[in-house]
Amino acid sequence: GSGPALPVAGGSSSALLADAADAPARSPKAQAIAEAERQQIFDRLYNSAREQRIRRRTHQELGKLHDEVRMAVDCPFDPRVHKQSGLVSAGLARRGGRGY
């Protein structure tokens, strides 16, 4: 949605200082409206940042899932665990327990 325009970073700081200087001269109603606008801007920025974090995290997770699927398709290796037989143990004993 399009909301009120936000001041651009690097914009006129004198305009921001003038707004701050006018704050005590404003009526309580005008101050309440200004506070409500500031709160809306903050809420919009906060929600936007939160949504961006969620999108980034989701993108990372989808990337991981894609890599897992690709590896499952591209790499037909199926690990099997074999119990050590007595022959292998005897061979290790003959080499002094070295497994290389």
LOVORO-981984 format. One record per residue: residue in one letter; z, y, x of N, C-alpha, C in turn. Coordinates in nm, 2 decimals, decimal comma, always signed. Layout:
! residues N
r rest=A&n.z=Z&n.y=Y&n.x=X&ca.z=Z&ca.y=Y&ca.x=X&c.z=Z&c.y=Y&c.x=X
...
This chain:
! residues 100
r rest=G&n.z=+0,00&n.y=-0,12&n.x=+0,08&ca.z=+0,00&ca.y=+0,00&ca.x=+0,00&c.z=+0,00&c.y=+0,12&c.x=+0,09
r rest=S&n.z=-0,05&n.y=+0,23&n.x=+0,03&ca.z=-0,05&ca.y=+0,35&ca.x=+0,11&c.z=+0,07&c.y=+0,44&c.x=+0,06
r rest=G&n.z=+0,15&n.y=+0,47&n.x=+0,16&ca.z=+0,27&ca.y=+0,55&ca.x=+0,14&c.z=+0,25&c.y=+0,68&c.x=+0,20
r rest=P&n.z=+0,36&n.y=+0,76&n.x=+0,21&ca.z=+0,35&ca.y=+0,89&ca.x=+0,27&c.z=+0,31&c.y=+0,87&c.x=+0,41
r rest=A&n.z=+0,23&n.y=+0,97&n.x=+0,46&ca.z=+0,19&ca.y=+0,97&ca.x=+0,60&c.z=+0,31&c.y=+0,98&c.x=+0,69
r rest=L&n.z=+0,31&n.y=+0,90&n.x=+0,80&ca.z=+0,42&ca.y=+0,91&ca.x=+0,90&c.z=+0,38&c.y=+1,00&c.x=+1,01
r rest=P&n.z=+0,47&n.y=+1,07&n.x=+1,07&ca.z=+0,44&ca.y=+1,15&ca.x=+1,19&c.z=+0,39&c.y=+1,07&c.x=+1,30
r rest=V&n.z=+0,29&n.y=+1,11&n.x=+1,37&ca.z=+0,22&ca.y=+1,04&ca.x=+1,48&c.z=+0,31&c.y=+1,06&c.x=+1,60
r rest=A&n.z=+0,33&n.y=+0,95&n.x=+1,68&ca.z=+0,40&ca.y=+0,96&ca.x=+1,80&c.z=+0,33&c.y=+1,06&c.x=+1,89
r rest=G&n.z=+0,40&n.y=+1,14&n.x=+1,96&ca.z=+0,34&ca.y=+1,24&ca.x=+2,04&c.z=+0,29&c.y=+1,36&c.x=+1,96
r rest=G&n.z=+0,32&n.y=+1,37&n.x=+1,83&ca.z=+0,29&ca.y=+1,48&ca.x=+1,75&c.z=+0,37&c.y=+1,60&c.x=+1,78
r rest=S&n.z=+0,37&n.y=+1,70&n.x=+1,70&ca.z=+0,44&ca.y=+1,82&ca.x=+1,72&c.z=+0,59&c.y=+1,80&c.x=+1,70
r rest=S&n.z=+0,66&n.y=+1,81&n.x=+1,82&ca.z=+0,81&ca.y=+1,80&ca.x=+1,81&c.z=+0,87&c.y=+1,92&c.x=+1,75
r rest=S&n.z=+0,80&n.y=+2,03&n.x=+1,76&ca.z=+0,85&ca.y=+2,16&ca.x=+1,70&c.z=+0,86&c.y=+2,15&c.x=+1,55
r rest=A&n.z=+0,77&n.y=+2,07&n.x=+1,49&ca.z=+0,77&ca.y=+2,05&ca.x=+1,34&c.z=+0,89&c.y=+1,97&c.x=+1,31
r rest=L&n.z=+0,92&n.y=+1,86&n.x=+1,39&ca.z=+1,03&ca.y=+1,78&ca.x=+1,36&c.z=+1,16&c.y=+1,86&c.x=+1,38
r rest=L&n.z=+1,17&n.y=+1,94&n.x=+1,48&ca.z=+1,29&ca.y=+2,02&ca.x=+1,50&c.z=+1,31&c.y=+2,12&c.x=+1,39
r rest=A&n.z=+1,20&n.y=+2,18&n.x=+1,34&ca.z=+1,21&ca.y=+2,27&ca.x=+1,23&c.z=+1,26&c.y=+2,21&c.x=+1,11
r rest=D&n.z=+1,22&n.y=+2,08&n.x=+1,08&ca.z=+1,27&ca.y=+2,01&ca.x=+0,97&c.z=+1,42&c.y=+1,98&c.x=+0,98
r rest=A&n.z=+1,46&n.y=+1,95&n.x=+1,11&ca.z=+1,60&ca.y=+1,93&ca.x=+1,13&c.z=+1,68&c.y=+2,06&c.x=+1,12
r rest=A&n.z=+1,62&n.y=+2,17&n.x=+1,16&ca.z=+1,69&ca.y=+2,30&ca.x=+1,14&c.z=+1,71&c.y=+2,34&c.x=+1,00
r rest=D&n.z=+1,61&n.y=+2,30&n.x=+0,92&ca.z=+1,61&ca.y=+2,34&ca.x=+0,77&c.z=+1,70&c.y=+2,25&c.x=+0,69
r rest=A&n.z=+1,74&n.y=+2,14&n.x=+0,75&ca.z=+1,83&ca.y=+2,04&ca.x=+0,67&c.z=+1,95&c.y=+2,10&c.x=+0,62
r rest=P&n.z=+2,03&n.y=+2,18&n.x=+0,69&ca.z=+2,15&ca.y=+2,24&ca.x=+0,63&c.z=+2,12&c.y=+2,34&c.x=+0,51
r rest=A&n.z=+2,00&n.y=+2,40&n.x=+0,52&ca.z=+1,97&ca.y=+2,50&ca.x=+0,42&c.z=+1,91&c.y=+2,44&c.x=+0,29
r rest=R&n.z=+1,88&n.y=+2,31&n.x=+0,29&ca.z=+1,83&ca.y=+2,24&ca.x=+0,17&c.z=+1,94&c.y=+2,22&c.x=+0,07
r rest=S&n.z=+1,89&n.y=+2,21&n.x=-0,06&ca.z=+1,98&ca.y=+2,18&ca.x=-0,17&c.z=+2,02&c.y=+2,04&c.x=-0,16
r rest=P&n.z=+2,14&n.y=+2,00&n.x=-0,22&ca.z=+2,18&ca.y=+1,86&ca.x=-0,22&c.z=+2,07&c.y=+1,77&c.x=-0,27
r rest=K&n.z=+2,00&n.y=+1,82&n.x=-0,38&ca.z=+1,89&ca.y=+1,73&ca.x=-0,44&c.z=+1,78&c.y=+1,71&c.x=-0,34
r rest=A&n.z=+1,74&n.y=+1,82&n.x=-0,27&ca.z=+1,63&ca.y=+1,81&ca.x=-0,17&c.z=+1,68&c.y=+1,71&c.x=-0,05
r rest=Q&n.z=+1,80&n.y=+1,72&n.x=-0,02&ca.z=+1,85&ca.y=+1,63&ca.x=+0,09&c.z=+1,85&c.y=+1,49&c.x=+0,05
r rest=A&n.z=+1,89&n.y=+1,47&n.x=-0,08&ca.z=+1,89&ca.y=+1,33&ca.x=-0,13&c.z=+1,74&c.y=+1,27&c.x=-0,14
r rest=I&n.z=+1,65&n.y=+1,36&n.x=-0,17&ca.z=+1,51&ca.y=+1,32&ca.x=-0,18&c.z=+1,46&c.y=+1,29&c.x=-0,03
r rest=A&n.z=+1,49&n.y=+1,37&n.x=+0,06&ca.z=+1,45&ca.y=+1,35&ca.x=+0,20&c.z=+1,52&c.y=+1,22&c.x=+0,25
r rest=E&n.z=+1,64&n.y=+1,20&n.x=+0,22&ca.z=+1,71&ca.y=+1,07&ca.x=+0,26&c.z=+1,64&c.y=+0,95&c.x=+0,20
r rest=A&n.z=+1,60&n.y=+0,96&n.x=+0,08&ca.z=+1,53&ca.y=+0,85&ca.x=+0,01&c.z=+1,40&c.y=+0,82&c.x=+0,08
r rest=E&n.z=+1,33&n.y=+0,93&n.x=+0,11&ca.z=+1,20&ca.y=+0,91&ca.x=+0,18&c.z=+1,22&c.y=+0,85&c.x=+0,32
r rest=R&n.z=+1,32&n.y=+0,89&n.x=+0,39&ca.z=+1,35&ca.y=+0,83&ca.x=+0,52&c.z=+1,38&c.y=+0,69&c.x=+0,50
r rest=Q&n.z=+1,46&n.y=+0,65&n.x=+0,40&ca.z=+1,50&ca.y=+0,51&ca.x=+0,38&c.z=+1,37&c.y=+0,43&c.x=+0,34
r rest=Q&n.z=+1,28&n.y=+0,49&n.x=+0,26&ca.z=+1,16&ca.y=+0,41&ca.x=+0,23&c.z=+1,08&c.y=+0,39&c.x=+0,36
r rest=I&n.z=+1,07&n.y=+0,49&n.x=+0,44&ca.z=+0,99&ca.y=+0,47&ca.x=+0,57&c.z=+1,06&c.y=+0,37&c.x=+0,65
r rest=F&n.z=+1,19&n.y=+0,37&n.x=+0,67&ca.z=+1,26&ca.y=+0,27&ca.x=+0,75&c.z=+1,24&c.y=+0,13&c.x=+0,69
r rest=D&n.z=+1,25&n.y=+0,12&n.x=+0,56&ca.z=+1,23&ca.y=-0,01&ca.x=+0,49&c.z=+1,09&c.y=-0,07&c.x=+0,52
r rest=R&n.z=+0,99&n.y=+0,02&n.x=+0,50&ca.z=+0,86&ca.y=-0,02&ca.x=+0,52&c.z=+0,83&c.y=-0,07&c.x=+0,67
r rest=L&n.z=+0,88&n.y=+0,01&n.x=+0,76&ca.z=+0,87&ca.y=-0,03&ca.x=+0,90&c.z=+0,94&c.y=-0,16&c.x=+0,93
r rest=Y&n.z=+1,06&n.y=-0,17&n.x=+0,88&ca.z=+1,14&ca.y=-0,29&ca.x=+0,91&c.z=+1,08&c.y=-0,41&c.x=+0,85
r rest=N&n.z=+1,03&n.y=-0,40&n.x=+0,72&ca.z=+0,96&ca.y=-0,52&ca.x=+0,66&c.z=+0,83&c.y=-0,55&c.x=+0,73
r rest=S&n.z=+0,76&n.y=-0,45&n.x=+0,77&ca.z=+0,64&ca.y=-0,48&ca.x=+0,85&c.z=+0,66&c.y=-0,55&c.x=+0,98
r rest=A&n.z=+0,77&n.y=-0,51&n.x=+1,05&ca.z=+0,80&ca.y=-0,58&ca.x=+1,17&c.z=+0,85&c.y=-0,72&c.x=+1,15
r rest=R&n.z=+0,92&n.y=-0,74&n.x=+1,04&ca.z=+0,97&ca.y=-0,88&ca.x=+1,01&c.z=+0,85&c.y=-0,97&c.x=+0,97
r rest=E&n.z=+0,76&n.y=-0,91&n.x=+0,89&ca.z=+0,64&ca.y=-0,99&ca.x=+0,86&c.z=+0,55&c.y=-1,02&c.x=+0,98
r rest=Q&n.z=+0,54&n.y=-0,93&n.x=+1,07&ca.z=+0,47&ca.y=-0,95&ca.x=+1,20&c.z=+0,53&c.y=-1,07&c.x=+1,28
r rest=R&n.z=+0,67&n.y=-1,07&n.x=+1,29&ca.z=+0,74&ca.y=-1,17&ca.x=+1,36&c.z=+0,71&c.y=-1,31&c.x=+1,29
r rest=I&n.z=+0,71&n.y=-1,31&n.x=+1,16&ca.z=+0,68&ca.y=-1,44&ca.x=+1,09&c.z=+0,54&c.y=-1,48&c.x=+1,11
r rest=R&n.z=+0,44&n.y=-1,39&n.x=+1,11&ca.z=+0,30&ca.y=-1,42&ca.x=+1,13&c.z=+0,29&c.y=-1,48&c.x=+1,28
r rest=R&n.z=+0,35&n.y=-1,41&n.x=+1,37&ca.z=+0,34&ca.y=-1,45&ca.x=+1,51&c.z=+0,40&c.y=-1,59&c.x=+1,53
r rest=R&n.z=+0,51&n.y=-1,62&n.x=+1,47&ca.z=+0,58&ca.y=-1,75&ca.x=+1,48&c.z=+0,49&c.y=-1,86&c.x=+1,41
r rest=T&n.z=+0,44&n.y=-1,83&n.x=+1,30&ca.z=+0,35&ca.y=-1,92&ca.x=+1,23&c.z=+0,23&c.y=-1,95&c.x=+1,31
r rest=H&n.z=+0,17&n.y=-1,85&n.x=+1,37&ca.z=+0,05&ca.y=-1,87&ca.x=+1,45&c.z=+0,08&c.y=-1,96&c.x=+1,57
r rest=Q&n.z=+0,20&n.y=-1,94&n.x=+1,63&ca.z=+0,24&ca.y=-2,02&ca.x=+1,75&c.z=+0,26&c.y=-2,17&c.x=+1,70
r rest=E&n.z=+0,32&n.y=-2,19&n.x=+1,59&ca.z=+0,34&ca.y=-2,33&ca.x=+1,54&c.z=+0,21&c.y=-2,39&c.x=+1,50
r rest=L&n.z=+0,12&n.y=-2,32&n.x=+1,44&ca.z=-0,01&ca.y=-2,38&ca.x=+1,41&c.z=-0,09&c.y=-2,41&c.x=+1,54
r rest=G&n.z=-0,07&n.y=-2,33&n.x=+1,64&ca.z=-0,14&ca.y=-2,36&ca.x=+1,77&c.z=-0,08&c.y=-2,49&c.x=+1,83
r rest=K&n.z=+0,05&n.y=-2,51&n.x=+1,82&ca.z=+0,11&ca.y=-2,63&ca.x=+1,87&c.z=+0,06&c.y=-2,75&c.x=+1,79
r rest=L&n.z=+0,06&n.y=-2,74&n.x=+1,66&ca.z=+0,01&ca.y=-2,85&ca.x=+1,58&c.z=-0,14&c.y=-2,88&c.x=+1,61
r rest=H&n.z=-0,22&n.y=-2,78&n.x=+1,63&ca.z=-0,36&ca.y=-2,80&ca.x=+1,66&c.z=-0,37&c.y=-2,87&c.x=+1,79
r rest=D&n.z=-0,29&n.y=-2,83&n.x=+1,89&ca.z=-0,29&ca.y=-2,90&ca.x=+2,02&c.z=-0,25&c.y=-3,05&c.x=+2,01
r rest=E&n.z=-0,15&n.y=-3,08&n.x=+1,93&ca.z=-0,11&ca.y=-3,21&ca.x=+1,91&c.z=-0,22&c.y=-3,30&c.x=+1,85
r rest=V&n.z=-0,28&n.y=-3,24&n.x=+1,75&ca.z=-0,39&ca.y=-3,32&ca.x=+1,68&c.z=-0,50&c.y=-3,34&c.x=+1,78
r rest=R&n.z=-0,54&n.y=-3,24&n.x=+1,85&ca.z=-0,65&ca.y=-3,25&ca.x=+1,95&c.z=-0,62&c.y=-3,36&c.x=+2,05
r rest=M&n.z=-0,49&n.y=-3,36&n.x=+2,10&ca.z=-0,45&ca.y=-3,46&ca.x=+2,20&c.z=-0,46&c.y=-3,60&c.x=+2,14
r rest=A&n.z=-0,41&n.y=-3,61&n.x=+2,02&ca.z=-0,42&ca.y=-3,74&ca.x=+1,95&c.z=-0,56&c.y=-3,79&c.x=+1,94
r rest=V&n.z=-0,65&n.y=-3,70&n.x=+1,91&ca.z=-0,79&ca.y=-3,74&ca.x=+1,90&c.z=-0,86&c.y=-3,77&c.x=+2,03
r rest=D&n.z=-0,84&n.y=-3,67&n.x=+2,13&ca.z=-0,91&ca.y=-3,68&ca.x=+2,26&c.z=-0,85&c.y=-3,78&c.x=+2,35
r rest=C&n.z=-0,72&n.y=-3,81&n.x=+2,34&ca.z=-0,65&ca.y=-3,90&ca.x=+2,43&c.z=-0,61&c.y=-4,03&c.x=+2,36
r rest=P&n.z=-0,69&n.y=-4,13&n.x=+2,38&ca.z=-0,66&ca.y=-4,26&ca.x=+2,31&c.z=-0,54&c.y=-4,34&c.x=+2,37
r rest=F&n.z=-0,48&n.y=-4,28&n.x=+2,47&ca.z=-0,37&ca.y=-4,35&ca.x=+2,54&c.z=-0,26&c.y=-4,38&c.x=+2,44
r rest=D&n.z=-0,22&n.y=-4,51&n.x=+2,44&ca.z=-0,11&ca.y=-4,55&ca.x=+2,35&c.z=-0,01&c.y=-4,62&c.x=+2,44
r rest=P&n.z=+0,10&n.y=-4,54&n.x=+2,47&ca.z=+0,20&ca.y=-4,60&ca.x=+2,56&c.z=+0,27&c.y=-4,72&c.x=+2,50
r rest=R&n.z=+0,29&n.y=-4,82&n.x=+2,59&ca.z=+0,36&ca.y=-4,94&ca.x=+2,55&c.z=+0,47&c.y=-4,97&c.x=+2,65
r rest=V&n.z=+0,58&n.y=-5,00&n.x=+2,60&ca.z=+0,69&ca.y=-5,03&ca.x=+2,69&c.z=+0,70&c.y=-5,18&c.x=+2,71
r rest=H&n.z=+0,70&n.y=-5,22&n.x=+2,83&ca.z=+0,70&ca.y=-5,37&ca.x=+2,87&c.z=+0,84&c.y=-5,40&c.x=+2,93
r rest=K&n.z=+0,90&n.y=-5,51&n.x=+2,89&ca.z=+1,02&ca.y=-5,55&ca.x=+2,95&c.z=+0,99&c.y=-5,60&c.x=+3,09
r rest=Q&n.z=+1,08&n.y=-5,57&n.x=+3,18&ca.z=+1,06&ca.y=-5,61&ca.x=+3,32&c.z=+1,08&c.y=-5,76&c.x=+3,33
r rest=S&n.z=+0,98&n.y=-5,83&n.x=+3,39&ca.z=+0,99&ca.y=-5,97&ca.x=+3,40&c.z=+1,07&c.y=-6,01&c.x=+3,53
r rest=G&n.z=+1,11&n.y=-6,13&n.x=+3,54&ca.z=+1,18&ca.y=-6,17&ca.x=+3,66&c.z=+1,09&c.y=-6,16&c.x=+3,79
r rest=L&n.z=+0,96&n.y=-6,18&n.x=+3,77&ca.z=+0,86&ca.y=-6,17&ca.x=+3,88&c.z=+0,87&c.y=-6,03&c.x=+3,94
r rest=V&n.z=+0,87&n.y=-5,93&n.x=+3,86&ca.z=+0,87&ca.y=-5,79&ca.x=+3,91&c.z=+1,00&c.y=-5,77&c.x=+3,98
r rest=S&n.z=+1,11&n.y=-5,81&n.x=+3,92&ca.z=+1,24&ca.y=-5,79&ca.x=+3,99&c.z=+1,25&c.y=-5,86&c.x=+4,12
r rest=A&n.z=+1,19&n.y=-5,98&n.x=+4,13&ca.z=+1,19&ca.y=-6,06&ca.x=+4,25&c.z=+1,10&c.y=-5,98&c.x=+4,36
r rest=G&n.z=+0,99&n.y=-5,93&n.x=+4,31&ca.z=+0,91&ca.y=-5,85&ca.x=+4,41&c.z=+0,98&c.y=-5,73&c.x=+4,46
r rest=L&n.z=+1,05&n.y=-5,66&n.x=+4,38&ca.z=+1,13&ca.y=-5,55&ca.x=+4,43&c.z=+1,24&c.y=-5,59&c.x=+4,52
r rest=A&n.z=+1,30&n.y=-5,70&n.x=+4,50&ca.z=+1,40&ca.y=-5,75&ca.x=+4,59&c.z=+1,35&c.y=-5,78&c.x=+4,73
r rest=R&n.z=+1,23&n.y=-5,84&n.x=+4,73&ca.z=+1,16&ca.y=-5,87&ca.x=+4,86&c.z=+1,13&c.y=-5,75&c.x=+4,94
r rest=R&n.z=+1,10&n.y=-5,64&n.x=+4,87&ca.z=+1,07&ca.y=-5,51&ca.x=+4,94&c.z=+1,19&c.y=-5,43&c.x=+4,97
r rest=G&n.z=+1,30&n.y=-5,49&n.x=+4,95&ca.z=+1,43&ca.y=-5,42&ca.x=+4,98&c.z=+1,46&c.y=-5,32&c.x=+4,87
r rest=G&n.z=+1,42&n.y=-5,34&n.x=+4,74&ca.z=+1,45&ca.y=-5,26&ca.x=+4,63&c.z=+1,37&c.y=-5,13&c.x=+4,62
r rest=R&n.z=+1,27&n.y=-5,12&n.x=+4,71&ca.z=+1,19&ca.y=-5,00&ca.x=+4,70&c.z=+1,08&c.y=-5,03&c.x=+4,59
r rest=G&n.z=+1,06&n.y=-4,93&n.x=+4,50&ca.z=+0,96&ca.y=-4,95&ca.x=+4,39&c.z=+0,83&c.y=-4,90&c.x=+4,42
r rest=Y&n.z=+0,79&n.y=-4,88&n.x=+4,55&ca.z=+0,66&ca.y=-4,82&ca.x=+4,58&c.z=+0,59&c.y=-4,91&c.x=+4,68
